[in-house]
Amino acid sequence: MDFDKLRKKFWGDSFFDAKAKKWKTDSKSEEGKELKRAFAQFIMDPICKLCQNVIAGDKDKYEKLLKSLEINLSSDE
């Protein structure tokens, strides 16, 4: 998806129905389930999940998440 189009989807009333693989402007899936706003689903949830795993000290989970997000951390040590 084009970066500018995707960026616009993250703000306002945009929802992604993963099962139907469709962007929607209402919060209900085709099956009637409640959908999360795109910003929460694609931006906030991964950040919160990463923070929770770091705080919990679950190195395997946060390293896996960092790898899937293509985030490489380096150390000056």
Summary of the structure (lengths in Angstrom):
residues: 77
radius of gyration: 15.5
end to end distance: 38.8
largest distance: 51.8
contacts: 161
relative contact order: 0.11
helix: 47%
strand: 12%
